[in-house]
C-alpha cells in the first residue's frame, strides 16, 4: 500500500512533538515506502494541577494550562495548507487510545481512520473503500497525556468564536485557545505546517463504540 501523505491528516503527530518538547525531539518524515519516527526525551512530569499556578516572578497570576479530560469527543473543522477537513476526535486516555476520523476536502477515498495506541503504533485505513487497505506505522510513543500543555506560555485573553478564552503557546509550535469558564478547547493552530482547527462540539466523557476501534485484517498483513 502506498503511504498516505500523513501531514494532510494526522493531528496527533504534530501534538506528539509537544509532549516530547520540540527542542529535544527528533522527527524523521519520509513518505512513500518509509515511516515516521518520533523519538526521545519524553518528560515524566505529573499532571498539572487545576487548583493553582506558580507564575514566574513579575508575571500576573492566571489559570494553569488546561488539562484534557480522560475521555472526550470533539467535533472539529479544519482549514489546513492542503484543504478543508472535518474531524471527529475521540480521546480515551484510560484505554490508551486516540482516534481521528477525518473527512478531507481532497480525499477521494472518504473518511480516513487514524487510530493511535499507547503501544506506539498508529493505523491508517479507509473503511469505505473496497480493499480497506491499512498502513501501520510504529511511532515509538503513545498518545498524548492529558497534561500535554504543561509548561506552555500564557499569552493573555482573547475572544474567539464568541467565547472568552485563555491563549497559550508551546515551543513556538502551537497556539491554543481554551474557554476561561470550562477549560475546554475552542481553537488551536499548528504554526509550522499551517493547520487551523476550530471546535464545534466538545463532549466530556464520550467514548467511541468499541466496534469502531476494530482494525481490518489488512492492518496485520506484512
C-alpha positions in Angstrom: 0.0 0.0 0.0 1.2 3.5 -0.8 1.7 5.5 2.4 -0.7 8.5 2.7 0.7 12.0 3.0 0.2 12.0 6.7 0.9 15.7 7.1 -2.5 16.1 5.5 -4.3 14.0 8.0 -2.7 13.4 11.4 -3.4 15.9 14.2 -1.6 13.9 16.8 1.7 13.6 15.0 2.1 17.3 15.5 0.8 17.2 19.0 3.2 14.4 20.0 6.1 16.7 19.3 4.8 19.0 22.0 4.6 16.2 24.6 8.3 15.4 23.9 9.5 19.1 23.7 10.3 20.2 20.2 13.8 21.3 21.1 14.7 17.8 22.2 12.6 15.7 19.8 14.0 14.4 16.5 11.4 14.0 13.7 12.1 12.0 10.6 9.4 12.4 8.0 9.7 10.1 5.0 6.8 9.3 2.7 6.1 6.6 0.1 7.7 3.4 1.3 9.1 4.8 4.6 7.6 5.5 8.0 7.5 8.3 10.6 9.8 8.2 13.6 9.4 10.4 16.6 11.9 10.0 19.4 13.4 10.7 22.7 13.3 12.5 25.9 9.7 12.5 26.8 9.2 14.2 30.2 7.7 12.2 33.0 6.1 15.2 34.6 3.0 14.5 36.6 -0.3 16.1 35.5 -0.7 19.8 36.0 -2.9 20.8 38.9 -6.1 22.7 38.2 -6.0 24.2 41.7 -3.1 26.6 41.4 -0.4 28.1 39.3 3.2 29.1 40.1 3.7 32.2 38.0 7.2 33.5 37.1 8.3 36.4 39.2 6.8 39.6 38.0 4.0 37.9 36.0 0.3 38.1 36.7 -1.2 35.1 38.3 -3.6 33.3 36.0 -5.2 29.9 35.4 -2.8 27.0 34.7 -2.7 25.4 31.3 -5.8 23.3 30.7 -5.7 19.6 31.3 -7.7 17.4 28.9 -10.5 15.2 30.4 -9.6 11.5 30.4 -12.2 10.8 27.8 -14.0 13.1 25.3 -15.3 13.6 21.8 -14.6 16.7 19.9 -16.1 17.7 16.5 -13.6 19.8 14.7 -13.4 21.8 11.5 -10.0 22.5 10.0 -8.5 24.9 7.5 -5.2 23.5 6.5 -2.5 24.2 4.0 -3.8 21.2 2.0 -7.5 21.8 2.1 -10.5 21.7 4.5 -11.3 19.0 7.0 -14.0 17.8 9.3 -12.6 15.7 12.2 -14.2 13.5 14.8 -11.6 13.3 17.6 -12.1 10.6 20.2 -9.7 10.7 23.1 -9.6 7.8 25.5 -6.7 8.0 28.0 -7.7 5.2 30.4 -7.8 2.7 27.5 -4.6 4.2 25.9 -6.1 5.1 22.5 -7.0 8.1 20.4 -8.9 8.3 17.1 -9.2 10.9 14.4 -11.9 10.2 11.9 -11.0 12.6 9.1 -13.0 13.8 6.2 -10.7 15.7 3.9 -11.8 18.0 1.0 -9.4 16.3 -1.5 -9.5 12.7 -0.3 -11.4 10.6 -2.9 -11.5 7.6 -0.6 -13.8 9.0 2.0 -13.3 9.0 5.8 -9.7 8.2 6.9 -9.5 6.4 10.2 -6.4 7.3 12.2 -6.3 5.1 15.3 -3.4 5.6 17.7 -2.5 3.4 20.7 -0.2 3.7 23.7 1.8 0.8 22.4 3.3 3.3 20.0 1.5 2.1 16.8 -0.8 4.2 14.6 -3.1 2.6 12.0 -4.5 4.4 8.9 -7.3 3.0 6.7 -10.3 4.0 4.7 -13.2 1.7 5.7 -15.4 2.9 2.9 -13.0 1.5 0.2 -13.5 -2.0 -1.3 -10.0 -3.2 -0.3 -9.8 -1.4 3.1 -6.1 -1.3 2.8 -4.3 -0.3 6.0 -1.0 1.3 6.9 0.5 0.5 10.3 3.3 2.9 11.5 5.4 2.3 14.6 5.6 5.8 16.1 7.6 4.6 19.1 5.5 6.6 21.6 2.0 6.5 22.9 -0.9 9.0 22.8 -0.7 12.5 24.3 -1.1 12.6 28.1 -3.9 14.8 29.4 -1.4 17.4 30.6 0.5 17.8 27.3 0.1 21.6 27.6 2.1 21.7 30.9 4.8 24.5 30.8 3.0 26.3 27.9 3.5 30.1 27.8 0.5 32.2 28.6 -0.4 34.9 26.1 -3.4 36.5 27.8 -7.1 36.6 26.9 -8.9 36.9 23.6 -12.4 36.4 22.3 -12.6 33.6 19.8 -15.8 32.4 18.2 -17.7 34.5 20.8 -16.0 32.7 23.7 -13.7 34.4 26.2 -10.5 32.4 26.0 -7.1 32.0 27.7 -4.5 31.9 25.0 -1.4 29.6 25.2 1.6 28.7 23.1 4.1 26.0 23.4 7.6 25.6 21.8 6.7 28.2 19.2 4.8 25.3 17.5 1.2 25.7 18.5 -1.2 28.4 19.6 -4.1 27.1 21.7 -7.3 28.8 23.0 -9.3 27.4 25.9 -12.7 28.6 27.3 -11.9 30.5 30.5 -15.0 29.1 32.2 -14.8 25.4 31.2 -11.2 25.0 30.2 -12.4 23.2 27.0 -10.5 23.8 23.8 -12.0 26.4 21.4 -9.3 26.6 18.7 -5.7 25.6 18.0 -3.3 26.4 15.2 -0.2 24.5 14.3 2.4 27.1 13.2 5.0 25.0 11.4 2.6 23.3 8.9 -0.4 25.5 9.0 -3.4 23.8 10.4 -6.2 25.9 12.0 -8.7 23.7 14.0 -11.9 25.0 15.5 -14.0 23.1 18.0 -17.7 22.8 17.1 -18.7 20.5 19.9 -16.9 19.1 22.9 -18.4 16.2 24.9 -16.6 15.2 28.1 -16.9 11.5 29.0 -18.0 10.4 25.5 -16.4 7.2 24.3 -16.3 5.9 20.8 -18.0 2.5 20.5 -15.7 -0.5 20.6 -16.9 -1.6 17.2 -15.3 1.4 15.6 -12.0 0.6 17.1 -11.9 -2.8 15.2 -9.0 -2.9 12.9 -9.3 -4.5 9.5 -7.3 -7.7 8.9 -5.2 -5.8 6.3 -3.6 -4.0 9.2 -1.8 -7.2 10.2 -0.5 -8.3 6.8 3.2 -7.8 6.2 
